[in-house]
Amino acid sequence: MFPKFFDADKEPNPEKITITVDGKPLEVKKDSTLLDELLANRIRIPHLCYDSSLGSIGACRMCLVKVEGKRGLIPSCC
């Protein structure tokens, strides 16, 4: 009957969060790495030591990013 009215009180997808990359909002999976999500959305982040089949070790430090509210830079693969 009025789907927008009845859906208005539904919570956003708890499996996803919205982040801002280069001033643009991007919806990403909550339990995924930042690097995986950025690469899936065709946003290039330099990285050497990361292989999704092996997991992350963050040794090369090439994928460092600034995260609002965090001190310093963090590896996006972890």
JOFEN-V182979 format. One record per helix or strand. SS is the DSSP state (a for helix, b for strand). FROM is the first residue (numbers start at 1). TO is the last residue. If there is no record, write none. Layout:
# JOFEN-V182979
ss:SS from:FROM to:TO
ss:SS from:FROM to:TO
This chain:
# JOFEN-V182979
ss:a from:3 to:7
ss:b from:16 to:21
ss:b from:24 to:29
ss:a from:34 to:40
ss:b from:51 to:51
ss:b from:55 to:55
ss:b from:64 to:66
ss:b from:73 to:75
